[in-house]
């Protein structure tokens, strides 16, 4: 199956295809545990958006873990697919800090995301600069 465009309908299949756990014995349970990190990132973004509570180190850890098992480019695509557009600026800020932000995120919800048009979050950026 070719994944030129990922959507809510096929993102899980895409993730399974690119999944690369260093543990050769990794099975469905390990995949599901790794997949939960996306839900955790979304929850942390929502908490920041609603309450202003920022757990930047935890978000960084989740993103790094995802890149370890899915790879950088697939992780970026998956995160842009699973993150609501109004929170892309939060995601972009973290990805830029980790030097993982491409100029374009290809094939997400039928669009090419030109990241130069996605803003960043100053509060998050300032917190990350302290690290």
Secondary structure, 3 states (H helix, E strand, C coil): CCCCCECCCCHHHHHHHHCCCCCCCCCHHHHHHHHHHHHHHHHHHHHHHHHCCCCHHHHHHHHHHHHHHHCHHHHHHHHHHHCCHHHHHHHHHHHHHCCCCCCEEEEECCEEEEHHHCCCCHHHHHHHHCC
